[in-house]
Amino acid sequence: MNLHELNAYAVAGKIDELNLISLEGGIYLLEARMHGAAYPLSDAHGQMLHLRSVEHAREVLHAFPKLPFNLIHASVHDEMCGLSASGDDSLRVPLTARSA
Protein backbone atom coordinates (compact mmCIF):
# COMPACT_ATOMS: atom_id res chain seq x y z
CA MET A 1 0.00 0.00 0.00
CA ASN A 2 1.34 3.45 -0.84
CA LEU A 3 0.46 6.79 0.77
CA HIS A 4 -2.13 7.65 -1.88
CA GLU A 5 -3.94 4.35 -1.29
CA LEU A 6 -3.67 4.82 2.47
CA ASN A 7 -5.31 8.24 2.20
CA ALA A 8 -8.15 6.84 0.07
CA TYR A 9 -8.79 4.02 2.56
CA ALA A 10 -8.58 6.46 5.48
CA VAL A 11 -11.10 8.85 3.90
CA ALA A 12 -13.41 5.86 3.31
CA GLY A 13 -13.09 4.92 7.01
CA LYS A 14 -11.52 1.53 6.31
CA ILE A 15 -8.26 1.94 8.30
CA ASP A 16 -8.45 0.56 11.85
CA GLU A 17 -5.12 2.03 12.98
CA LEU A 18 -1.66 3.09 11.91
CA ASN A 19 1.43 1.65 13.57
CA LEU A 20 4.86 3.23 13.45
CA ILE A 21 7.27 0.36 14.06
CA SER A 22 10.60 1.26 15.61
CA LEU A 23 13.51 -0.90 14.45
CA GLU A 24 17.10 -1.06 15.55
CA GLY A 25 19.27 1.62 13.96
CA GLY A 26 16.75 4.45 14.15
CA ILE A 27 14.56 3.16 11.33
CA TYR A 28 10.80 3.48 11.49
CA LEU A 29 8.32 1.66 9.25
CA LEU A 30 4.66 2.53 8.91
CA GLU A 31 1.91 -0.06 8.64
CA ALA A 32 -1.82 0.32 8.25
CA ARG A 33 -4.18 -2.21 9.81
CA MET A 34 -7.46 -3.06 8.10
CA HIS A 35 -9.80 -5.86 9.11
CA GLY A 36 -7.11 -7.45 11.32
CA ALA A 37 -4.44 -7.53 8.60
CA ALA A 38 -1.26 -5.45 8.43
CA TYR A 39 -0.35 -3.55 5.27
CA PRO A 40 3.18 -2.09 5.23
CA LEU A 41 3.49 1.28 3.52
CA SER A 42 5.67 1.58 0.45
CA ASP A 43 7.27 4.55 -1.27
CA ALA A 44 6.86 5.65 -4.90
CA HIS A 45 9.36 2.97 -6.00
CA GLY A 46 7.52 0.12 -4.27
CA GLN A 47 10.14 -0.14 -1.49
CA MET A 48 9.34 -0.08 2.21
CA LEU A 49 8.69 3.49 3.34
CA HIS A 50 11.48 4.31 5.81
CA LEU A 51 10.88 7.16 8.22
CA ARG A 52 13.47 8.88 10.45
CA SER A 53 11.40 9.62 13.55
CA VAL A 54 7.97 10.08 15.06
CA GLU A 55 8.06 13.71 13.90
CA HIS A 56 8.89 12.63 10.35
CA ALA A 57 5.86 10.30 10.42
CA ARG A 58 3.70 13.18 11.65
CA GLU A 59 4.94 15.34 8.76
CA VAL A 60 4.06 12.61 6.25
CA LEU A 61 0.60 12.10 7.80
CA HIS A 62 -0.30 15.75 8.48
CA ALA A 63 -3.04 15.96 5.82
CA PHE A 64 -4.57 12.54 6.55
CA PRO A 65 -7.82 12.07 8.46
CA LYS A 66 -7.42 11.51 12.19
CA LEU A 67 -6.67 7.82 12.85
CA PRO A 68 -5.55 5.79 15.87
CA PHE A 69 -1.75 6.01 15.72
CA ASN A 70 0.68 3.88 17.76
CA LEU A 71 4.42 3.65 18.20
CA ILE A 72 5.49 -0.01 18.39
CA HIS A 73 8.78 -1.15 19.89
CA ALA A 74 9.37 -4.85 19.23
CA SER A 75 10.53 -7.09 22.05
CA VAL A 76 14.27 -7.68 22.20
CA HIS A 77 14.02 -10.90 24.25
CA ASP A 78 14.82 -13.09 21.26
CA GLU A 79 18.05 -11.14 20.75
CA MET A 80 19.16 -11.40 24.38
CA CYS A 81 21.16 -14.39 25.52
CA GLY A 82 19.27 -16.63 27.92
CA LEU A 83 15.85 -14.97 27.64
CA SER A 84 12.92 -16.24 25.63
CA ALA A 85 10.00 -14.26 24.35
CA SER A 86 6.61 -15.11 25.79
CA GLY A 87 3.72 -14.02 23.58
CA ASP A 88 3.65 -10.50 22.18
CA ASP A 89 5.95 -8.47 24.41
CA SER A 90 6.12 -5.46 22.12
CA LEU A 91 5.60 -2.04 23.64
CA ARG A 92 2.64 -0.13 22.14
CA VAL A 93 2.47 3.61 22.84
CA PRO A 94 -0.54 5.59 21.55
CA LEU A 95 0.50 8.80 19.74
CA THR A 96 -1.28 11.74 18.22
CA ALA A 97 -0.77 12.21 14.50
CA ARG A 98 -0.42 15.96 15.07
CA SER A 99 2.41 17.55 17.05
CA ALA A 100 1.36 18.91 20.41
LUMTOR-471573 format. One record per atom (N, C-alpha, C, O): residue number from 1; residue in three letters; atom name; x, y, z. Coordinates in steps of 0.02 Angstrom, whole numbers, plus 50000, padded with zeros to 5 digits. Example, Ala and Ser with C-alpha at 12.3 -4.5 7.8 and 13.67 -1.06 7.14 Angstrom:
<dodrens>
resi, resn, name, X, Y, Z
1, ALA, N, 50660, 49716, 50390
1, ALA, CA, 50615, 49775, 50390
1, ALA, C, 50660, 49835, 50390
1, ALA, O, 50712, 49834, 50423
2, SER, N, 50642, 49888, 50354
2, SER, CA, 50684, 49947, 50357
2, SER, C, 50645, 50002, 50394
2, SER, O, 50670, 50057, 50402
</dodrens>
This chain:
<dodrens>
resi, resn, name, X, Y, Z
1, MET, N, 50043, 49941, 50000
1, MET, CA, 50000, 50000, 50000
1, MET, C, 50045, 50062, 50000
1, MET, O, 50094, 50065, 50038
2, ASN, N, 50029, 50110, 49958
2, ASN, CA, 50067, 50172, 49958
2, ASN, C, 50027, 50227, 49995
2, ASN, O, 49972, 50214, 50018
3, LEU, N, 50055, 50286, 50000
3, LEU, CA, 50023, 50339, 50039
3, LEU, C, 49958, 50362, 50006
3, LEU, O, 49910, 50379, 50042
4, HIS, N, 49955, 50363, 49940
4, HIS, CA, 49894, 50382, 49906
4, HIS, C, 49837, 50333, 49922
4, HIS, O, 49781, 50354, 49936
5, GLU, N, 49853, 50268, 49919
5, GLU, CA, 49803, 50217, 49935
5, GLU, C, 49783, 50222, 50009
5, GLU, O, 49724, 50216, 50025
6, LEU, N, 49832, 50233, 50052
6, LEU, CA, 49816, 50241, 50124
6, LEU, C, 49767, 50298, 50134
6, LEU, O, 49719, 50291, 50172
7, ASN, N, 49780, 50354, 50102
7, ASN, CA, 49735, 50412, 50110
7, ASN, C, 49664, 50395, 50086
7, ASN, O, 49616, 50413, 50119
8, ALA, N, 49658, 50361, 50030
8, ALA, CA, 49593, 50342, 50003
8, ALA, C, 49556, 50296, 50052
8, ALA, O, 49496, 50305, 50065
9, TYR, N, 49591, 50246, 50079
9, TYR, CA, 49561, 50201, 50128
9, TYR, C, 49543, 50238, 50192
9, TYR, O, 49491, 50224, 50223
10, ALA, N, 49585, 50285, 50213
10, ALA, CA, 49571, 50323, 50274
10, ALA, C, 49509, 50367, 50266
10, ALA, O, 49467, 50370, 50310
11, VAL, N, 49504, 50400, 50209
11, VAL, CA, 49445, 50442, 50195
11, VAL, C, 49382, 50400, 50194
11, VAL, O, 49329, 50422, 50216
12, ALA, N, 49387, 50339, 50169
12, ALA, CA, 49330, 50293, 50166
12, ALA, C, 49314, 50261, 50233
12, ALA, O, 49265, 50224, 50240
13, GLY, N, 49357, 50274, 50284
13, GLY, CA, 49345, 50246, 50350
13, GLY, C, 49363, 50173, 50358
13, GLY, O, 49338, 50139, 50402
14, LYS, N, 49407, 50148, 50315
14, LYS, CA, 49424, 50076, 50315
14, LYS, C, 49487, 50059, 50355
14, LYS, O, 49501, 50000, 50366
15, ILE, N, 49525, 50109, 50377
15, ILE, CA, 49587, 50097, 50415
15, ILE, C, 49570, 50092, 50489
15, ILE, O, 49540, 50138, 50517
16, ASP, N, 49589, 50037, 50520
16, ASP, CA, 49578, 50028, 50592
16, ASP, C, 49628, 50067, 50634
16, ASP, O, 49610, 50099, 50683
17, GLU, N, 49692, 50066, 50613
17, GLU, CA, 49744, 50102, 50649
17, GLU, C, 49807, 50105, 50607
17, GLU, O, 49815, 50067, 50559
18, LEU, N, 49851, 50150, 50625
18, LEU, CA, 49917, 50155, 50596
18, LEU, C, 49968, 50138, 50650
18, LEU, O, 49961, 50161, 50707
19, ASN, N, 50018, 50099, 50632
19, ASN, CA, 50072, 50082, 50679
19, ASN, C, 50138, 50104, 50650
19, ASN, O, 50155, 50088, 50593
20, LEU, N, 50175, 50141, 50690
20, LEU, CA, 50243, 50162, 50672
20, LEU, C, 50289, 50114, 50709
20, LEU, O, 50293, 50115, 50771
21, ILE, N, 50323, 50071, 50673
21, ILE, CA, 50363, 50018, 50703
21, ILE, C, 50435, 50040, 50707
21, ILE, O, 50467, 50056, 50656
22, SER, N, 50462, 50042, 50768
22, SER, CA, 50530, 50063, 50780
22, SER, C, 50576, 50003, 50775
22, SER, O, 50567, 49952, 50810
23, LEU, N, 50627, 50008, 50732
23, LEU, CA, 50675, 49955, 50722
23, LEU, C, 50744, 49979, 50746
23, LEU, O, 50757, 50039, 50752
24, GLU, N, 50787, 49931, 50758
24, GLU, CA, 50855, 49947, 50777
24, GLU, C, 50888, 49990, 50724
24, GLU, O, 50878, 49979, 50664
25, GLY, N, 50928, 50038, 50745
25, GLY, CA, 50964, 50081, 50698
25, GLY, C, 50927, 50145, 50682
25, GLY, O, 50946, 50181, 50635
26, GLY, N, 50874, 50161, 50719
26, GLY, CA, 50837, 50223, 50707
26, GLY, C, 50794, 50222, 50645
26, GLY, O, 50782, 50275, 50615
27, ILE, N, 50772, 50164, 50625
27, ILE, CA, 50728, 50158, 50567
27, ILE, C, 50657, 50147, 50591
27, ILE, O, 50644, 50109, 50638
28, TYR, N, 50611, 50181, 50559
28, TYR, CA, 50540, 50174, 50575
28, TYR, C, 50503, 50154, 50511
28, TYR, O, 50514, 50182, 50458
29, LEU, N, 50459, 50105, 50518
29, LEU, CA, 50416, 50083, 50463
29, LEU, C, 50344, 50096, 50482
29, LEU, O, 50326, 50092, 50540
30, LEU, N, 50303, 50112, 50433
30, LEU, CA, 50233, 50126, 50445
30, LEU, C, 50191, 50070, 50417
30, LEU, O, 50201, 50048, 50360
31, GLU, N, 50143, 50047, 50457
31, GLU, CA, 50096, 49997, 50432
31, GLU, C, 50025, 50019, 50448
31, GLU, O, 50012, 50050, 50500
32, ALA, N, 49980, 50004, 50402
32, ALA, CA, 49909, 50016, 50412
32, ALA, C, 49877, 49949, 50429
32, ALA, O, 49897, 49897, 50403
33, ARG, N, 49828, 49951, 50474
33, ARG, CA, 49791, 49890, 50491
33, ARG, C, 49719, 49898, 50469
33, ARG, O, 49685, 49947, 50486
34, MET, N, 49696, 49849, 50429
34, MET, CA, 49627, 49847, 50405
34, MET, C, 49601, 49776, 50415
34, MET, O, 49632, 49728, 50393
35, HIS, N, 49544, 49771, 50447
35, HIS, CA, 49510, 49707, 50455
35, HIS, C, 49557, 49654, 50485
35, HIS, O, 49555, 49596, 50465
36, GLY, N, 49600, 49674, 50532
36, GLY, CA, 49644, 49628, 50566
36, GLY, C, 49708, 49611, 50529
36, GLY, O, 49749, 49573, 50554
37, ALA, N, 49718, 49637, 50469
37, ALA, CA, 49778, 49623, 50430
37, ALA, C, 49823, 49685, 50428
37, ALA, O, 49798, 49742, 50428
38, ALA, N, 49888, 49673, 50424
38, ALA, CA, 49937, 49728, 50421
38, ALA, C, 49958, 49739, 50349
38, ALA, O, 49971, 49692, 50312
39, TYR, N, 49961, 49803, 50330
39, TYR, CA, 49983, 49823, 50263
39, TYR, C, 50040, 49872, 50270
39, TYR, O, 50029, 49930, 50287
40, PRO, N, 50102, 49850, 50257
40, PRO, CA, 50159, 49896, 50261
40, PRO, C, 50154, 49950, 50207
40, PRO, O, 50130, 49936, 50152
41, LEU, N, 50176, 50009, 50223
41, LEU, CA, 50175, 50064, 50176
41, LEU, C, 50237, 50064, 50132
41, LEU, O, 50292, 50051, 50156
42, SER, N, 50228, 50077, 50069
42, SER, CA, 50284, 50079, 50022
42, SER, C, 50290, 50149, 49992
42, SER, O, 50243, 50188, 49992
43, ASP, N, 50350, 50163, 49967
43, ASP, CA, 50363, 50228, 49936
43, ASP, C, 50344, 50225, 49862
43, ASP, O, 50315, 50176, 49839
44, ALA, N, 50361, 50278, 49826
44, ALA, CA, 50343, 50283, 49755
44, ALA, C, 50378, 50230, 49712
44, ALA, O, 50356, 50218, 49655
45, HIS, N, 50431, 50199, 49738
45, HIS, CA, 50468, 50149, 49700
45, HIS, C, 50449, 50078, 49721
45, HIS, O, 50479, 50029, 49698
46, GLY, N, 50398, 50071, 49764
46, GLY, CA, 50376, 50006, 49787
46, GLY, C, 50418, 49976, 49843
46, GLY, O, 50408, 49919, 49862
47, GLN, N, 50465, 50015, 49870
47, GLN, CA, 50507, 49993, 49925
47, GLN, C, 50474, 50013, 49991
47, GLN, O, 50432, 50057, 49993
48, MET, N, 50493, 49979, 50045
48, MET, CA, 50467, 49996, 50111
48, MET, C, 50479, 50070, 50125
48, MET, O, 50534, 50095, 50113
49, LEU, N, 50429, 50104, 50150
49, LEU, CA, 50434, 50174, 50167
49, LEU, C, 50472, 50180, 50233
49, LEU, O, 50446, 50161, 50285
50, HIS, N, 50533, 50207, 50231
50, HIS, CA, 50574, 50216, 50290
50, HIS, C, 50565, 50287, 50316
50, HIS, O, 50571, 50335, 50277
51, LEU, N, 50551, 50293, 50379
51, LEU, CA, 50544, 50358, 50411
51, LEU, C, 50600, 50367, 50462
51, LEU, O, 50627, 50318, 50488
52, ARG, N, 50617, 50429, 50478
52, ARG, CA, 50673, 50444, 50523
52, ARG, C, 50654, 50450, 50596
52, ARG, O, 50695, 50440, 50640
53, SER, N, 50590, 50467, 50609
53, SER, CA, 50570, 50481, 50677
53, SER, C, 50494, 50485, 50682
53, SER, O, 50459, 50482, 50631
54, VAL, N, 50470, 50493, 50743
54, VAL, CA, 50398, 50504, 50753
54, VAL, C, 50378, 50569, 50719
54, VAL, O, 50326, 50573, 50687
55, GLU, N, 50419, 50621, 50726
55, GLU, CA, 50403, 50686, 50695
55, GLU, C, 50401, 50680, 50619
55, GLU, O, 50358, 50711, 50587
56, HIS, N, 50446, 50642, 50590
56, HIS, CA, 50445, 50631, 50517
56, HIS, C, 50379, 50598, 50497
56, HIS, O, 50349, 50617, 50447
57, ALA, N, 50357, 50549, 50535
57, ALA, CA, 50293, 50515, 50521
57, ALA, C, 50236, 50565, 50526
57, ALA, O, 50190, 50564, 50484
58, ARG, N, 50237, 50608, 50575
58, ARG, CA, 50185, 50659, 50582
58, ARG, C, 50184, 50706, 50522
58, ARG, O, 50131, 50726, 50499
59, GLU, N, 50243, 50724, 50497
59, GLU, CA, 50247, 50767, 50438
59, GLU, C, 50215, 50732, 50378
59, GLU, O, 50177, 50763, 50341
60, VAL, N, 50230, 50669, 50369
60, VAL, CA, 50203, 50630, 50312
60, VAL, C, 50127, 50624, 50318
60, VAL, O, 50092, 50625, 50267
61, LEU, N, 50101, 50618, 50379
61, LEU, CA, 50030, 50605, 50390
61, LEU, C, 49989, 50668, 50405
61, LEU, O, 49929, 50662, 50419
62, HIS, N, 50019, 50726, 50401
62, HIS, CA, 49985, 50787, 50424
62, HIS, C, 49918, 50801, 50390
62, HIS, O, 49873, 50828, 50421
63, ALA, N, 49910, 50783, 50327
63, ALA, CA, 49848, 50798, 50291
63, ALA, C, 49798, 50740, 50292
63, ALA, O, 49744, 50745, 50262
64, PHE, N, 49815, 50685, 50325
64, PHE, CA, 49772, 50627, 50327
64, PHE, C, 49716, 50637, 50379
64, PHE, O, 49724, 50676, 50426
65, PRO, N, 49660, 50602, 50371
65, PRO, CA, 49609, 50603, 50423
65, PRO, C, 49637, 50578, 50489
65, PRO, O, 49686, 50540, 50490
66, LYS, N, 49607, 50598, 50544
66, LYS, CA, 49629, 50576, 50610
66, LYS, C, 49616, 50501, 50616
66, LYS, O, 49561, 50477, 50605
67, LEU, N, 49670, 50463, 50635
67, LEU, CA, 49667, 50391, 50643
67, LEU, C, 49701, 50371, 50707
67, LEU, O, 49746, 50407, 50729
68, PRO, N, 49683, 50315, 50738
68, PRO, CA, 49722, 50289, 50794
68, PRO, C, 49794, 50277, 50769
68, PRO, O, 49804, 50248, 50716
69, PHE, N, 49843, 50300, 50807
69, PHE, CA, 49913, 50300, 50786
69, PHE, C, 49955, 50276, 50844
69, PHE, O, 49951, 50305, 50899
70, ASN, N, 49995, 50224, 50834
70, ASN, CA, 50034, 50194, 50888
70, ASN, C, 50107, 50188, 50868
70, ASN, O, 50124, 50177, 50810
71, LEU, N, 50150, 50197, 50918
71, LEU, CA, 50221, 50182, 50910
71, LEU, C, 50232, 50113, 50938
71, LEU, O, 50212, 50099, 50995
72, ILE, N, 50263, 50069, 50900
72, ILE, CA, 50274, 49999, 50920
72, ILE, C, 50350, 49987, 50925
72, ILE, O, 50387, 49997, 50877
73, HIS, N, 50370, 49965, 50984
73, HIS, CA, 50439, 49943, 50994
73, HIS, C, 50436, 49867, 51003
73, HIS, O, 50405, 49842, 51050
74, ALA, N, 50469, 49831, 50958
74, ALA, CA, 50468, 49758, 50962
74, ALA, C, 50508, 49734, 51022
74, ALA, O, 50554, 49768, 51045
75, SER, N, 50491, 49676, 51047
75, SER, CA, 50526, 49646, 51102
75, SER, C, 50597, 49626, 51081
75, SER, O, 50607, 49603, 51024
76, VAL, N, 50645, 49635, 51125
76, VAL, CA, 50713, 49616, 51110
76, VAL, C, 50732, 49550, 51144
76, VAL, O, 50790, 49530, 51141
77, HIS, N, 50685, 49517, 51176
77, HIS, CA, 50701, 49455, 51212
77, HIS, C, 50734, 49403, 51169
77, HIS, O, 50780, 49368, 51191
78, ASP, N, 50712, 49397, 51106
78, ASP, CA, 50741, 49345, 51063
78, ASP, C, 50812, 49362, 51043
78, ASP, O, 50848, 49319, 51017
79, GLU, N, 50834, 49424, 51054
79, GLU, CA, 50903, 49443, 51038
79, GLU, C, 50948, 49440, 51099
79, GLU, O, 51009, 49448, 51093
80, MET, N, 50919, 49430, 51157
80, MET, CA, 50958, 49430, 51219
80, MET, C, 50975, 49358, 51239
80, MET, O, 50931, 49315, 51238
81, CYS, N, 51035, 49347, 51257
81, CYS, CA, 51058, 49281, 51276
81, CYS, C, 51023, 49257, 51339
81, CYS, O, 51022, 49293, 51390
82, GLY, N, 50993, 49199, 51336
82, GLY, CA, 50963, 49169, 51396
82, GLY, C, 50891, 49188, 51409
82, GLY, O, 50861, 49160, 51455
83, LEU, N, 50862, 49232, 51371
83, LEU, CA, 50793, 49251, 51382
83, LEU, C, 50751, 49229, 51322
83, LEU, O, 50774, 49232, 51265
84, SER, N, 50691, 49207, 51336
84, SER, CA, 50646, 49188, 51282
84, SER, C, 50585, 49233, 51282
84, SER, O, 50563, 49257, 51334
85, ALA, N, 50560, 49245, 51224
85, ALA, CA, 50500, 49287, 51218
85, ALA, C, 50439, 49246, 51237
85, ALA, O, 50435, 49187, 51222
86, SER, N, 50393, 49278, 51271
86, SER, CA, 50330, 49245, 51289
86, SER, C, 50272, 49286, 51263
86, SER, O, 50255, 49337, 51292
87, GLY, N, 50242, 49263, 51209
87, GLY, CA, 50186, 49299, 51179
87, GLY, C, 50210, 49362, 51144
87, GLY, O, 50267, 49366, 51121
88, ASP, N, 50166, 49411, 51141
88, ASP, CA, 50182, 49475, 51109
88, ASP, C, 50205, 49524, 51163
88, ASP, O, 50164, 49553, 51197
89, ASP, N, 50270, 49532, 51170
89, ASP, CA, 50298, 49576, 51220
89, ASP, C, 50315, 49645, 51193
89, ASP, O, 50350, 49683, 51226
90, SER, N, 50289, 49662, 51134
90, SER, CA, 50306, 49727, 51106
90, SER, C, 50272, 49782, 51147
90, SER, O, 50219, 49773, 51176
91, LEU, N, 50305, 49839, 51148
91, LEU, CA, 50280, 49898, 51182
91, LEU, C, 50239, 49939, 51133
91, LEU, O, 50264, 49956, 51079
92, ARG, N, 50177, 49955, 51150
92, ARG, CA, 50132, 49994, 51107
92, ARG, C, 50116, 50059, 51144
92, ARG, O, 50087, 50058, 51198
93, VAL, N, 50135, 50115, 51113
93, VAL, CA, 50123, 50181, 51142
93, VAL, C, 50078, 50220, 51096
93, VAL, O, 50097, 50235, 51039
94, PRO, N, 50018, 50238, 51119
94, PRO, CA, 49973, 50280, 51077
94, PRO, C, 50004, 50349, 51067
94, PRO, O, 50032, 50379, 51113
95, LEU, N, 49999, 50374, 51005
95, LEU, CA, 50025, 50440, 50987
95, LEU, C, 49969, 50481, 50956
95, LEU, O, 49917, 50454, 50937
96, THR, N, 49980, 50546, 50951
96, THR, CA, 49936, 50587, 50911
96, THR, C, 49970, 50597, 50844
96, THR, O, 50032, 50603, 50841
97, ALA, N, 49932, 50600, 50792
97, ALA, CA, 49961, 50610, 50725
97, ALA, C, 49984, 50682, 50716
97, ALA, O, 50024, 50697, 50671
98, ARG, N, 49959, 50727, 50757
98, ARG, CA, 49979, 50798, 50754
98, ARG, C, 50027, 50813, 50811
98, ARG, O, 50020, 50785, 50865
99, SER, N, 50075, 50856, 50799
99, SER, CA, 50121, 50878, 50852
99, SER, C, 50082, 50917, 50905
99, SER, O, 50034, 50953, 50889
100, ALA, N, 50103, 50910, 50966
100, ALA, CA, 50068, 50945, 51020
100, ALA, C, 50087, 51018, 51022
100, ALA, O, 50063, 51055, 51065
</dodrens>
